[in-house]
Amino acid sequence: RTPHQQLPPRRPACTSVRTS
């Protein structure tokens, strides 16, 4: 389970938050 929100696969959490 990831501490951050449900991020897409094959993608870093940092980038996920930025892209979101």
C-alpha positions in Angstrom: 0.0 0.0 0.0 1.3 3.5 -0.9 1.3 6.3 1.6 0.3 8.7 -1.2 -3.0 8.5 -3.2 -3.5 5.7 -5.7 -0.9 6.5 -8.3 -0.8 4.9 -11.8 1.6 1.9 -12.3 5.1 2.4 -13.7 5.2 6.0 -12.4 7.0 7.5 -9.4 4.8 9.0 -6.7 6.5 12.5 -7.1 5.6 12.6 -10.8 2.2 11.2 -10.1 1.3 14.1 -7.7 2.7 16.6 -10.3 0.8 15.1 -13.2 -2.4 14.7 -11.1 
